[in-house]
């Protein structure tokens, strides 16, 4: 289900129809679109990463975990995947884990983010 309308961050998706294993769901959701962000609607770092991508002309798919009944399970899976206690924001590009805000910003600063986005089909210029 796509949630479109007043949202300014691309597509908002529900995870209700995906399988029962949280890690399996994360991998499946992350591989379905060019840019996927797992987020919390009240997280300032999540807001910043969404603004970064939208400012670049990228239309990310955003999963707001606090608005999903299975969001806590996905948060736990993301924490295991990243190996830390800060589960969001987590960014996948082309189905590949980029990481949290620090990794995204490092990629942006060192010039590797745009080529990743182009390769994934999220940017055409």
Backbone atoms as SQL, in Angstrom:
CREATE TABLE atoms (id INTEGER PRIMARY KEY, chain TEXT, resi INTEGER, resn TEXT, atom TEXT, x REAL, y REAL, z REAL);
INSERT INTO atoms VALUES
  (1, 'A', 1, 'UNK', 'N', 0.851, -1.163, 0.000),
  (2, 'A', 1, 'UNK', 'CA', 0.000, 0.000, 0.000),
  (3, 'A', 1, 'UNK', 'C', 0.901, 1.231, 0.000),
  (4, 'A', 2, 'UNK', 'N', 0.674, 2.138, -0.934),
  (5, 'A', 2, 'UNK', 'CA', 1.440, 3.384, -0.993),
  (6, 'A', 2, 'UNK', 'C', 0.645, 4.474, -0.297),
  (7, 'A', 3, 'UNK', 'N', 1.302, 5.191, 0.577),
  (8, 'A', 3, 'UNK', 'CA', 0.680, 6.343, 1.218),
  (9, 'A', 3, 'UNK', 'C', 1.219, 7.577, 0.530),
  (10, 'A', 4, 'UNK', 'N', 0.402, 8.204, -0.284),
  (11, 'A', 4, 'UNK', 'CA', 0.801, 9.421, -0.959),
  (12, 'A', 4, 'UNK', 'C', -0.177, 10.517, -0.576),
  (13, 'A', 5, 'UNK', 'N', 0.190, 11.720, -0.876),
  (14, 'A', 5, 'UNK', 'CA', -0.698, 12.835, -0.566),
  (15, 'A', 5, 'UNK', 'C', 0.089, 13.986, -0.018),
  (16, 'A', 6, 'UNK', 'N', -0.129, 14.312, 1.248),
  (17, 'A', 6, 'UNK', 'CA', 0.529, 15.447, 1.862),
  (18, 'A', 6, 'UNK', 'C', 1.974, 15.169, 2.244),
  (19, 'A', 7, 'UNK', 'N', 2.420, 13.937, 2.108),
  (20, 'A', 7, 'UNK', 'CA', 3.790, 13.598, 2.487),
  (21, 'A', 7, 'UNK', 'C', 4.768, 14.175, 1.480),
  (22, 'A', 8, 'UNK', 'N', 5.901, 14.648, 1.972),
  (23, 'A', 8, 'UNK', 'CA', 6.900, 15.251, 1.102),
  (24, 'A', 8, 'UNK', 'C', 8.131, 14.377, 0.927),
  (25, 'A', 9, 'UNK', 'N', 8.112, 13.155, 1.409),
  (26, 'A', 9, 'UNK', 'CA', 9.316, 12.325, 1.391),
  (27, 'A', 9, 'UNK', 'C', 9.233, 11.179, 0.411),
  (28, 'A', 10, 'UNK', 'N', 8.540, 11.242, -0.648),
  (29, 'A', 10, 'UNK', 'CA', 8.483, 10.107, -1.551),
  (30, 'A', 10, 'UNK', 'C', 7.316, 9.218, -1.175),
  (31, 'A', 11, 'UNK', 'N', 7.535, 7.920, -1.197),
  (32, 'A', 11, 'UNK', 'CA', 6.478, 6.959, -0.916),
  (33, 'A', 11, 'UNK', 'C', 6.562, 6.468, 0.510),
  (34, 'A', 12, 'UNK', 'N', 5.415, 6.383, 1.165),
  (35, 'A', 12, 'UNK', 'CA', 5.330, 5.773, 2.479),
  (36, 'A', 12, 'UNK', 'C', 4.680, 4.422, 2.284),
  (37, 'A', 13, 'UNK', 'N', 5.274, 3.405, 2.865),
  (38, 'A', 13, 'UNK', 'CA', 4.811, 2.058, 2.622),
  (39, 'A', 13, 'UNK', 'C', 4.425, 1.377, 3.928),
  (40, 'A', 14, 'UNK', 'N', 3.440, 0.499, 3.833),
  (41, 'A', 14, 'UNK', 'CA', 3.071, -0.341, 4.960),
  (42, 'A', 14, 'UNK', 'C', 3.752, -1.690, 4.785),
  (43, 'A', 15, 'UNK', 'N', 4.120, -2.334, 5.889),
  (44, 'A', 15, 'UNK', 'CA', 4.797, -3.626, 5.806),
  (45, 'A', 15, 'UNK', 'C', 3.871, -4.773, 6.201),
  (46, 'A', 16, 'UNK', 'N', 2.596, -4.556, 6.255),
  (47, 'A', 16, 'UNK', 'CA', 1.663, -5.564, 6.755),
  (48, 'A', 16, 'UNK', 'C', 1.630, -6.832, 5.921),
  (49, 'A', 17, 'UNK', 'N', 1.838, -6.737, 4.612),
  (50, 'A', 17, 'UNK', 'CA', 1.683, -7.908, 3.754),
  (51, 'A', 17, 'UNK', 'C', 2.978, -8.697, 3.572),
  (52, 'A', 18, 'UNK', 'N', 4.060, -8.313, 4.238),
  (53, 'A', 18, 'UNK', 'CA', 5.342, -8.979, 4.092),
  (54, 'A', 18, 'UNK', 'C', 5.439, -10.115, 5.107),
  (55, 'A', 19, 'UNK', 'N', 6.307, -11.119, 4.847),
  (56, 'A', 19, 'UNK', 'CA', 6.472, -12.296, 5.691),
  (57, 'A', 19, 'UNK', 'C', 6.667, -12.017, 7.170),
  (58, 'A', 20, 'UNK', 'N', 6.816, -13.077, 7.969),
  (59, 'A', 20, 'UNK', 'CA', 6.818, -12.921, 9.419),
  (60, 'A', 20, 'UNK', 'C', 8.199, -12.690, 10.033),
  (61, 'A', 21, 'UNK', 'N', 9.292, -13.138, 9.411),
  (62, 'A', 21, 'UNK', 'CA', 10.627, -12.935, 9.980),
  (63, 'A', 21, 'UNK', 'C', 11.065, -11.493, 9.744),
  (64, 'A', 22, 'UNK', 'N', 11.348, -10.734, 10.817),
  (65, 'A', 22, 'UNK', 'CA', 11.687, -9.317, 10.657),
  (66, 'A', 22, 'UNK', 'C', 12.912, -9.065, 9.770),
  (67, 'A', 23, 'UNK', 'N', 13.975, -9.854, 9.924),
  (68, 'A', 23, 'UNK', 'CA', 15.166, -9.650, 9.108),
  (69, 'A', 23, 'UNK', 'C', 14.864, -9.932, 7.636),
  (70, 'A', 24, 'UNK', 'N', 14.094, -10.955, 7.392),
  (71, 'A', 24, 'UNK', 'CA', 13.670, -11.287, 6.028),
  (72, 'A', 24, 'UNK', 'C', 12.846, -10.135, 5.432),
  (73, 'A', 25, 'UNK', 'N', 11.987, -9.548, 6.243),
  (74, 'A', 25, 'UNK', 'CA', 11.179, -8.416, 5.777),
  (75, 'A', 25, 'UNK', 'C', 12.051, -7.218, 5.454),
  (76, 'A', 26, 'UNK', 'N', 13.039, -6.935, 6.300),
  (77, 'A', 26, 'UNK', 'CA', 13.937, -5.808, 6.035),
  (78, 'A', 26, 'UNK', 'C', 14.637, -6.007, 4.698),
  (79, 'A', 27, 'UNK', 'N', 15.176, -7.190, 4.475),
  (80, 'A', 27, 'UNK', 'CA', 15.895, -7.476, 3.221),
  (81, 'A', 27, 'UNK', 'C', 14.964, -7.354, 2.028),
  (82, 'A', 28, 'UNK', 'N', 13.764, -7.892, 2.143),
  (83, 'A', 28, 'UNK', 'CA', 12.800, -7.822, 1.039),
  (84, 'A', 28, 'UNK', 'C', 12.392, -6.379, 0.747),
  (85, 'A', 29, 'UNK', 'N', 12.042, -5.634, 1.779),
  (86, 'A', 29, 'UNK', 'CA', 11.630, -4.245, 1.596),
  (87, 'A', 29, 'UNK', 'C', 12.766, -3.410, 1.018),
  (88, 'A', 30, 'UNK', 'N', 13.975, -3.642, 1.500),
  (89, 'A', 30, 'UNK', 'CA', 15.129, -2.862, 1.047),
  (90, 'A', 30, 'UNK', 'C', 15.469, -3.118, -0.409),
  (91, 'A', 31, 'UNK', 'N', 15.112, -4.273, -0.921),
  (92, 'A', 31, 'UNK', 'CA', 15.477, -4.617, -2.292),
  (93, 'A', 31, 'UNK', 'C', 14.398, -4.256, -3.316),
  (94, 'A', 32, 'UNK', 'N', 13.251, -3.795, -2.874),
  (95, 'A', 32, 'UNK', 'CA', 12.144, -3.547, -3.800),
  (96, 'A', 32, 'UNK', 'C', 12.197, -2.203, -4.504),
  (97, 'A', 33, 'UNK', 'N', 12.902, -1.227, -3.955),
  (98, 'A', 33, 'UNK', 'CA', 12.967, 0.126, -4.532),
  (99, 'A', 33, 'UNK', 'C', 14.409, 0.590, -4.593),
  (100, 'A', 34, 'UNK', 'N', 14.674, 1.614, -5.400),
  (101, 'A', 34, 'UNK', 'CA', 16.041, 2.109, -5.582),
  (102, 'A', 34, 'UNK', 'C', 16.621, 2.670, -4.285),
  (103, 'A', 35, 'UNK', 'N', 15.851, 3.465, -3.556),
  (104, 'A', 35, 'UNK', 'CA', 16.311, 4.038, -2.284),
  (105, 'A', 35, 'UNK', 'C', 15.239, 3.786, -1.235),
  (106, 'A', 36, 'UNK', 'N', 15.649, 3.141, -0.157),
  (107, 'A', 36, 'UNK', 'CA', 14.731, 2.812, 0.935),
  (108, 'A', 36, 'UNK', 'C', 15.311, 3.370, 2.225),
  (109, 'A', 37, 'UNK', 'N', 14.463, 4.087, 2.961),
  (110, 'A', 37, 'UNK', 'CA', 14.856, 4.642, 4.253),
  (111, 'A', 37, 'UNK', 'C', 13.921, 4.086, 5.318),
  (112, 'A', 38, 'UNK', 'N', 14.503, 3.477, 6.344),
  (113, 'A', 38, 'UNK', 'CA', 13.744, 3.081, 7.521),
  (114, 'A', 38, 'UNK', 'C', 13.891, 4.216, 8.516),
  (115, 'A', 39, 'UNK', 'N', 12.761, 4.705, 9.019),
  (116, 'A', 39, 'UNK', 'CA', 12.731, 5.964, 9.750),
  (117, 'A', 39, 'UNK', 'C', 11.759, 5.899, 10.916),
  (118, 'A', 40, 'UNK', 'N', 11.872, 6.891, 11.792),
  (119, 'A', 40, 'UNK', 'CA', 10.860, 7.177, 12.802),
  (120, 'A', 40, 'UNK', 'C', 10.381, 8.595, 12.545),
  (121, 'A', 41, 'UNK', 'N', 9.101, 8.824, 12.574),
  (122, 'A', 41, 'UNK', 'CA', 8.555, 10.131, 12.203),
  (123, 'A', 41, 'UNK', 'C', 9.016, 11.257, 13.137),
  (124, 'A', 42, 'UNK', 'N', 9.409, 10.939, 14.359),
  (125, 'A', 42, 'UNK', 'CA', 9.829, 11.975, 15.305),
  (126, 'A', 42, 'UNK', 'C', 11.345, 12.147, 15.385),
  (127, 'A', 43, 'UNK', 'N', 12.098, 11.445, 14.564),
  (128, 'A', 43, 'UNK', 'CA', 13.563, 11.450, 14.628),
  (129, 'A', 43, 'UNK', 'C', 14.143, 12.564, 13.759),
  (130, 'A', 44, 'UNK', 'N', 14.922, 13.458, 14.379),
  (131, 'A', 44, 'UNK', 'CA', 15.493, 14.584, 13.634),
  (132, 'A', 44, 'UNK', 'C', 16.534, 14.129, 12.610),
  (133, 'A', 45, 'UNK', 'N', 17.298, 13.094, 12.915),
  (134, 'A', 45, 'UNK', 'CA', 18.285, 12.585, 11.958),
  (135, 'A', 45, 'UNK', 'C', 17.587, 11.932, 10.761),
  (136, 'A', 46, 'UNK', 'N', 16.462, 11.296, 11.013),
  (137, 'A', 46, 'UNK', 'CA', 15.670, 10.715, 9.918),
  (138, 'A', 46, 'UNK', 'C', 15.166, 11.829, 9.012),
  (139, 'A', 47, 'UNK', 'N', 14.690, 12.887, 9.616),
  (140, 'A', 47, 'UNK', 'CA', 14.216, 14.043, 8.852),
  (141, 'A', 47, 'UNK', 'C', 15.347, 14.595, 7.982),
  (142, 'A', 48, 'UNK', 'N', 16.528, 14.712, 8.549),
  (143, 'A', 48, 'UNK', 'CA', 17.669, 15.260, 7.813),
  (144, 'A', 48, 'UNK', 'C', 18.059, 14.378, 6.634),
  (145, 'A', 49, 'UNK', 'N', 18.068, 13.065, 6.815),
  (146, 'A', 49, 'UNK', 'CA', 18.458, 12.182, 5.707),
  (147, 'A', 49, 'UNK', 'C', 17.391, 12.199, 4.607),
  (148, 'A', 50, 'UNK', 'N', 16.122, 12.283, 4.986),
  (149, 'A', 50, 'UNK', 'CA', 15.056, 12.381, 3.975),
  (150, 'A', 50, 'UNK', 'C', 15.183, 13.685, 3.196),
  (151, 'A', 51, 'UNK', 'N', 15.490, 14.772, 3.893),
  (152, 'A', 51, 'UNK', 'CA', 15.688, 16.073, 3.219),
  (153, 'A', 51, 'UNK', 'C', 16.875, 16.026, 2.270),
  (154, 'A', 52, 'UNK', 'N', 17.945, 15.356, 2.674),
  (155, 'A', 52, 'UNK', 'CA', 19.117, 15.231, 1.816),
  (156, 'A', 52, 'UNK', 'C', 18.739, 14.581, 0.496),
  (157, 'A', 53, 'UNK', 'N', 18.070, 13.444, 0.555),
  (158, 'A', 53, 'UNK', 'CA', 17.717, 12.732, -0.675),
  (159, 'A', 53, 'UNK', 'C', 16.718, 13.509, -1.513),
  (160, 'A', 54, 'UNK', 'N', 15.715, 14.068, -0.888),
  (161, 'A', 54, 'UNK', 'CA', 14.732, 14.857, -1.638),
  (162, 'A', 54, 'UNK', 'C', 15.383, 16.085, -2.269),
  (163, 'A', 55, 'UNK', 'N', 16.319, 16.703, -1.571),
  (164, 'A', 55, 'UNK', 'CA', 17.040, 17.848, -2.100),
  (165, 'A', 55, 'UNK', 'C', 17.904, 17.499, -3.298),
  (166, 'A', 56, 'UNK', 'N', 18.307, 16.239, -3.387),
  (167, 'A', 56, 'UNK', 'CA', 19.103, 15.775, -4.515),
  (168, 'A', 56, 'UNK', 'C', 18.231, 15.352, -5.695),
  (169, 'A', 57, 'UNK', 'N', 16.912, 15.379, -5.502),
  (170, 'A', 57, 'UNK', 'CA', 16.007, 14.953, -6.562),
  (171, 'A', 57, 'UNK', 'C', 15.680, 13.471, -6.533),
  (172, 'A', 58, 'UNK', 'N', 15.993, 12.817, -5.423),
  (173, 'A', 58, 'UNK', 'CA', 15.716, 11.390, -5.255),
  (174, 'A', 58, 'UNK', 'C', 14.367, 11.243, -4.566),
  (175, 'A', 59, 'UNK', 'N', 13.596, 10.269, -4.995),
  (176, 'A', 59, 'UNK', 'CA', 12.277, 10.006, -4.429),
  (177, 'A', 59, 'UNK', 'C', 12.350, 8.713, -3.614),
  (178, 'A', 60, 'UNK', 'N', 12.783, 8.778, -2.357),
  (179, 'A', 60, 'UNK', 'CA', 12.974, 7.549, -1.579),
  (180, 'A', 60, 'UNK', 'C', 11.650, 6.925, -1.141),
  (181, 'A', 61, 'UNK', 'N', 11.693, 5.630, -0.927),
  (182, 'A', 61, 'UNK', 'CA', 10.592, 4.935, -0.267),
  (183, 'A', 61, 'UNK', 'C', 10.914, 4.957, 1.217),
  (184, 'A', 62, 'UNK', 'N', 9.972, 5.440, 2.007),
  (185, 'A', 62, 'UNK', 'CA', 10.204, 5.628, 3.440),
  (186, 'A', 62, 'UNK', 'C', 9.276, 4.707, 4.227),
  (187, 'A', 63, 'UNK', 'N', 9.852, 3.960, 5.146),
  (188, 'A', 63, 'UNK', 'CA', 9.078, 3.131, 6.066),
  (189, 'A', 63, 'UNK', 'C', 9.174, 3.771, 7.443),
  (190, 'A', 64, 'UNK', 'N', 8.093, 4.392, 7.878),
  (191, 'A', 64, 'UNK', 'CA', 8.031, 5.015, 9.206),
  (192, 'A', 64, 'UNK', 'C', 7.683, 3.917, 10.207),
  (193, 'A', 65, 'UNK', 'N', 8.662, 3.452, 10.926),
  (194, 'A', 65, 'UNK', 'CA', 8.489, 2.291, 11.795),
  (195, 'A', 65, 'UNK', 'C', 7.543, 2.549, 12.957),
  (196, 'A', 66, 'UNK', 'N', 7.452, 3.788, 13.408),
  (197, 'A', 66, 'UNK', 'CA', 6.544, 4.089, 14.520),
  (198, 'A', 66, 'UNK', 'C', 5.087, 4.158, 14.079),
  (199, 'A', 67, 'UNK', 'N', 4.845, 4.077, 12.792),
  (200, 'A', 67, 'UNK', 'CA', 3.477, 4.092, 12.280),
  (201, 'A', 67, 'UNK', 'C', 3.068, 2.729, 11.736),
  (202, 'A', 68, 'UNK', 'N', 3.880, 1.726, 12.005),
  (203, 'A', 68, 'UNK', 'CA', 3.628, 0.380, 11.517),
  (204, 'A', 68, 'UNK', 'C', 3.461, -0.556, 12.709),
  (205, 'A', 69, 'UNK', 'N', 2.432, -1.409, 12.709),
  (206, 'A', 69, 'UNK', 'CA', 2.223, -2.315, 13.843),
  (207, 'A', 69, 'UNK', 'C', 3.402, -3.256, 14.090),
  (208, 'A', 70, 'UNK', 'N', 4.179, -3.556, 13.054),
  (209, 'A', 70, 'UNK', 'CA', 5.339, -4.437, 13.201),
  (210, 'A', 70, 'UNK', 'C', 6.647, -3.647, 13.253),
  (211, 'A', 71, 'UNK', 'N', 6.559, -2.368, 13.449),
  (212, 'A', 71, 'UNK', 'CA', 7.738, -1.510, 13.413),
  (213, 'A', 71, 'UNK', 'C', 8.792, -1.855, 14.446),
  (214, 'A', 72, 'UNK', 'N', 8.382, -2.216, 15.647),
  (215, 'A', 72, 'UNK', 'CA', 9.353, -2.562, 16.701),
  (216, 'A', 72, 'UNK', 'C', 10.191, -3.774, 16.301),
  (217, 'A', 73, 'UNK', 'N', 9.563, -4.754, 15.659),
  (218, 'A', 73, 'UNK', 'CA', 10.302, -5.932, 15.196),
  (219, 'A', 73, 'UNK', 'C', 11.324, -5.546, 14.133),
  (220, 'A', 74, 'UNK', 'N', 10.934, -4.650, 13.237),
  (221, 'A', 74, 'UNK', 'CA', 11.864, -4.189, 12.203),
  (222, 'A', 74, 'UNK', 'C', 13.002, -3.381, 12.823),
  (223, 'A', 75, 'UNK', 'N', 12.703, -2.560, 13.819),
  (224, 'A', 75, 'UNK', 'CA', 13.750, -1.810, 14.530),
  (225, 'A', 75, 'UNK', 'C', 14.779, -2.748, 15.133),
  (226, 'A', 76, 'UNK', 'N', 14.320, -3.813, 15.771),
  (227, 'A', 76, 'UNK', 'CA', 15.215, -4.794, 16.374),
  (228, 'A', 76, 'UNK', 'C', 16.090, -5.450, 15.312),
  (229, 'A', 77, 'UNK', 'N', 15.497, -5.803, 14.186),
  (230, 'A', 77, 'UNK', 'CA', 16.266, -6.410, 13.090),
  (231, 'A', 77, 'UNK', 'C', 17.300, -5.430, 12.549),
  (232, 'A', 78, 'UNK', 'N', 16.941, -4.168, 12.430),
  (233, 'A', 78, 'UNK', 'CA', 17.884, -3.158, 11.946),
  (234, 'A', 78, 'UNK', 'C', 19.029, -2.961, 12.934),
  (235, 'A', 79, 'UNK', 'N', 18.742, -2.988, 14.230),
  (236, 'A', 79, 'UNK', 'CA', 19.797, -2.870, 15.235),
  (237, 'A', 79, 'UNK', 'C', 20.779, -4.032, 15.117),
  (238, 'A', 80, 'UNK', 'N', 20.261, -5.247, 14.905),
  (239, 'A', 80, 'UNK', 'CA', 21.141, -6.408, 14.727),
  (240, 'A', 80, 'UNK', 'C', 21.972, -6.254, 13.466),
  (241, 'A', 81, 'UNK', 'N', 21.361, -5.750, 12.411),
  (242, 'A', 81, 'UNK', 'CA', 22.046, -5.576, 11.135),
  (243, 'A', 81, 'UNK', 'C', 23.179, -4.564, 11.243),
  (244, 'A', 82, 'UNK', 'N', 22.927, -3.460, 11.948),
  (245, 'A', 82, 'UNK', 'CA', 23.930, -2.405, 12.091),
  (246, 'A', 82, 'UNK', 'C', 24.900, -2.663, 13.239),
  (247, 'A', 83, 'UNK', 'N', 24.497, -3.487, 14.190),
  (248, 'A', 83, 'UNK', 'CA', 25.352, -3.771, 15.328),
  (249, 'A', 83, 'UNK', 'C', 25.454, -2.628, 16.315),
  (250, 'A', 84, 'UNK', 'N', 24.410, -1.795, 16.379),
  (251, 'A', 84, 'UNK', 'CA', 24.422, -0.721, 17.376),
  (252, 'A', 84, 'UNK', 'C', 23.025, -0.482, 17.911),
  (253, 'A', 85, 'UNK', 'N', 22.915, 0.444, 18.835),
  (254, 'A', 85, 'UNK', 'CA', 21.633, 0.662, 19.499),
  (255, 'A', 85, 'UNK', 'C', 20.776, 1.729, 18.823),
  (256, 'A', 86, 'UNK', 'N', 21.304, 2.422, 17.823),
  (257, 'A', 86, 'UNK', 'CA', 20.538, 3.454, 17.107),
  (258, 'A', 86, 'UNK', 'C', 20.030, 2.856, 15.795),
  (259, 'A', 87, 'UNK', 'N', 18.757, 2.416, 15.762),
  (260, 'A', 87, 'UNK', 'CA', 18.279, 1.685, 14.595),
  (261, 'A', 87, 'UNK', 'C', 17.890, 2.541, 13.388),
  (262, 'A', 88, 'UNK', 'N', 17.695, 3.826, 13.553),
  (263, 'A', 88, 'UNK', 'CA', 17.251, 4.657, 12.432),
  (264, 'A', 88, 'UNK', 'C', 17.984, 5.988, 12.441),
  (265, 'A', 89, 'UNK', 'N', 18.102, 6.633, 11.301),
  (266, 'A', 89, 'UNK', 'CA', 17.677, 6.169, 9.992),
  (267, 'A', 89, 'UNK', 'C', 18.637, 5.116, 9.440),
  (268, 'A', 90, 'UNK', 'N', 18.097, 4.221, 8.660),
  (269, 'A', 90, 'UNK', 'CA', 18.904, 3.238, 7.953),
  (270, 'A', 90, 'UNK', 'C', 18.552, 3.362, 6.480),
  (271, 'A', 91, 'UNK', 'N', 19.590, 3.479, 5.645),
  (272, 'A', 91, 'UNK', 'CA', 19.406, 3.705, 4.214),
  (273, 'A', 91, 'UNK', 'C', 19.946, 2.527, 3.427),
  (274, 'A', 92, 'UNK', 'N', 19.149, 2.091, 2.459),
  (275, 'A', 92, 'UNK', 'CA', 19.557, 1.091, 1.487),
  (276, 'A', 92, 'UNK', 'C', 19.469, 1.736, 0.112),
  (277, 'A', 93, 'UNK', 'N', 20.475, 1.521, -0.709),
  (278, 'A', 93, 'UNK', 'CA', 20.462, 2.010, -2.092),
  (279, 'A', 93, 'UNK', 'C', 20.726, 0.825, -3.004),
  (280, 'A', 94, 'UNK', 'N', 19.812, 0.601, -3.934),
  (281, 'A', 94, 'UNK', 'CA', 19.941, -0.543, -4.823),
  (282, 'A', 94, 'UNK', 'C', 19.948, -1.864, -4.091),
  (283, 'A', 95, 'UNK', 'N', 19.242, -1.926, -2.967),
  (284, 'A', 95, 'UNK', 'CA', 19.178, -3.143, -2.169),
  (285, 'A', 95, 'UNK', 'C', 20.384, -3.359, -1.277),
  (286, 'A', 96, 'UNK', 'N', 21.367, -2.476, -1.336),
  (287, 'A', 96, 'UNK', 'CA', 22.588, -2.613, -0.537),
  (288, 'A', 96, 'UNK', 'C', 22.514, -1.698, 0.681),
  (289, 'A', 97, 'UNK', 'N', 22.922, -2.234, 1.813),
  (290, 'A', 97, 'UNK', 'CA', 22.943, -1.443, 3.039),
  (291, 'A', 97, 'UNK', 'C', 24.019, -0.372, 2.937),
  (292, 'A', 98, 'UNK', 'N', 23.614, 0.883, 3.059),
  (293, 'A', 98, 'UNK', 'CA', 24.565, 1.989, 3.135),
  (294, 'A', 98, 'UNK', 'C', 24.868, 2.258, 4.599),
  (295, 'A', 99, 'UNK', 'N', 23.839, 2.299, 5.416),
  (296, 'A', 99, 'UNK', 'CA', 24.021, 2.464, 6.850),
  (297, 'A', 99, 'UNK', 'C', 23.193, 3.596, 7.404),
  (298, 'A', 100, 'UNK', 'N', 23.650, 4.091, 8.530),
  (299, 'A', 100, 'UNK', 'CA', 22.955, 5.164, 9.233),
  (300, 'A', 100, 'UNK', 'C', 23.400, 6.512, 8.679),
  (301, 'A', 101, 'UNK', 'N', 22.979, 7.561, 9.335),
  (302, 'A', 101, 'UNK', 'CA', 23.235, 8.932, 8.883),
  (303, 'A', 101, 'UNK', 'C', 24.718, 9.217, 8.681),
  (304, 'A', 102, 'UNK', 'N', 25.567, 8.734, 9.573),
  (305, 'A', 102, 'UNK', 'CA', 27.002, 9.014, 9.453),
  (306, 'A', 102, 'UNK', 'C', 27.585, 8.442, 8.168),
  (307, 'A', 103, 'UNK', 'N', 27.164, 7.243, 7.793),
  (308, 'A', 103, 'UNK', 'CA', 27.671, 6.618, 6.559),
  (309, 'A', 103, 'UNK', 'C', 27.127, 7.316, 5.320),
  (310, 'A', 104, 'UNK', 'N', 25.869, 7.713, 5.376),
  (311, 'A', 104, 'UNK', 'CA', 25.267, 8.431, 4.238),
  (312, 'A', 104, 'UNK', 'C', 25.984, 9.761, 4.031),
  (313, 'A', 105, 'UNK', 'N', 26.201, 10.502, 5.106),
  (314, 'A', 105, 'UNK', 'CA', 26.875, 11.795, 4.988),
  (315, 'A', 105, 'UNK', 'C', 28.326, 11.637, 4.538),
  (316, 'A', 106, 'UNK', 'N', 29.007, 10.629, 5.033),
  (317, 'A', 106, 'UNK', 'CA', 30.386, 10.384, 4.593),
  (318, 'A', 106, 'UNK', 'C', 30.421, 10.081, 3.099),
  (319, 'A', 107, 'UNK', 'N', 29.468, 9.285, 2.626),
  (320, 'A', 107, 'UNK', 'CA', 29.391, 8.976, 1.189),
  (321, 'A', 107, 'UNK', 'C', 29.081, 10.223, 0.374),
  (322, 'A', 108, 'UNK', 'N', 28.225, 11.065, 0.906),
  (323, 'A', 108, 'UNK', 'CA', 27.878, 12.307, 0.215),
  (324, 'A', 108, 'UNK', 'C', 29.101, 13.226, 0.137),
  (325, 'A', 109, 'UNK', 'N', 29.810, 13.373, 1.227),
  (326, 'A', 109, 'UNK', 'CA', 30.963, 14.269, 1.275),
  (327, 'A', 109, 'UNK', 'C', 32.116, 13.761, 0.402),
  (328, 'A', 110, 'UNK', 'N', 32.358, 12.455, 0.415),
  (329, 'A', 110, 'UNK', 'CA', 33.492, 11.940, -0.360),
  (330, 'A', 110, 'UNK', 'C', 33.148, 11.673, -1.827),
  (331, 'A', 111, 'UNK', 'N', 31.905, 11.952, -2.232),
  (332, 'A', 111, 'UNK', 'CA', 31.539, 11.869, -3.642),
  (333, 'A', 111, 'UNK', 'C', 31.086, 10.506, -4.134),
  (334, 'A', 112, 'UNK', 'N', 30.880, 9.555, -3.229),
  (335, 'A', 112, 'UNK', 'CA', 30.454, 8.225, -3.681),
  (336, 'A', 112, 'UNK', 'C', 28.936, 8.027, -3.658),
  (337, 'A', 113, 'UNK', 'N', 28.199, 8.950, -3.062),
  (338, 'A', 113, 'UNK', 'CA', 26.748, 8.788, -2.961),
  (339, 'A', 113, 'UNK', 'C', 26.057, 8.932, -4.315),
  (340, 'A', 114, 'UNK', 'N', 26.401, 9.953, -5.074),
  (341, 'A', 114, 'UNK', 'CA', 25.743, 10.173, -6.374),
  (342, 'A', 114, 'UNK', 'C', 25.953, 8.994, -7.325),
  (343, 'A', 115, 'UNK', 'N', 27.180, 8.464, -7.460),
  (344, 'A', 115, 'UNK', 'CA', 27.329, 7.286, -8.322),
  (345, 'A', 115, 'UNK', 'C', 26.490, 6.087, -7.866),
  (346, 'A', 116, 'UNK', 'N', 26.372, 5.882, -6.558),
  (347, 'A', 116, 'UNK', 'CA', 25.521, 4.803, -6.048),
  (348, 'A', 116, 'UNK', 'C', 24.062, 5.024, -6.455),
  (349, 'A', 117, 'UNK', 'N', 23.608, 6.270, -6.339),
  (350, 'A', 117, 'UNK', 'CA', 22.221, 6.594, -6.697),
  (351, 'A', 117, 'UNK', 'C', 21.987, 6.416, -8.189),
  (352, 'A', 118, 'UNK', 'N', 22.953, 6.799, -8.997),
  (353, 'A', 118, 'UNK', 'CA', 22.828, 6.622, -10.445),
  (354, 'A', 118, 'UNK', 'C', 22.793, 5.143, -10.807),
  (355, 'A', 119, 'UNK', 'N', 23.667, 4.376, -10.207),
  (356, 'A', 119, 'UNK', 'CA', 23.722, 2.938, -10.470),
  (357, 'A', 119, 'UNK', 'C', 22.412, 2.239, -10.104),
  (358, 'A', 120, 'UNK', 'N', 21.777, 2.702, -9.041),
  (359, 'A', 120, 'UNK', 'CA', 20.517, 2.120, -8.582),
  (360, 'A', 120, 'UNK', 'C', 19.313, 2.618, -9.385),
  (361, 'A', 121, 'UNK', 'N', 19.528, 3.627, -10.230),
  (362, 'A', 121, 'UNK', 'CA', 18.422, 4.175, -11.015),
  (363, 'A', 121, 'UNK', 'C', 17.617, 5.223, -10.284),
  (364, 'A', 122, 'UNK', 'N', 18.158, 5.759, -9.198),
  (365, 'A', 122, 'UNK', 'CA', 17.446, 6.776, -8.437),
  (366, 'A', 122, 'UNK', 'C', 17.733, 8.186, -8.940),
  (367, 'A', 123, 'UNK', 'N', 18.838, 8.359, -9.666),
  (368, 'A', 123, 'UNK', 'CA', 19.216, 9.639, -10.279),
  (369, 'A', 123, 'UNK', 'C', 19.560, 9.379, -11.740),
  (370, 'A', 124, 'UNK', 'N', 19.183, 10.312, -12.573),
  (371, 'A', 124, 'UNK', 'CA', 19.457, 10.134, -14.002),
  (372, 'A', 124, 'UNK', 'C', 20.463, 11.142, -14.527),
  (373, 'A', 125, 'UNK', 'N', 20.776, 12.164, -13.785),
  (374, 'A', 125, 'UNK', 'CA', 21.697, 13.200, -14.257),
  (375, 'A', 125, 'UNK', 'C', 23.107, 12.953, -13.811);
